[in-house]
C-alpha cells in the first residue's frame, strides 16, 4: 500500500510539474537543507568551544 501511495504521489508530481519546475524545487529544498546543516554544525562547534573554555 505504501508503494502505491508513493508511486501515485510521484506520478502526480511528474504530471503537474514541468521538468524545470521539478528541478528548481529539488534544488531549493537542497539549498535549504544545506543551510540548516551548516548553521547547525557551526552552532555545535561554537557551543563545544564555549563549553571547553568555561570548564
ABEGO torsion letter per residue (X at the ends): XAAAAAAAAAAAAAAABBAAAAAAAAAAAAAAAAAAAAAAAAAAAAAAAAAAAAX
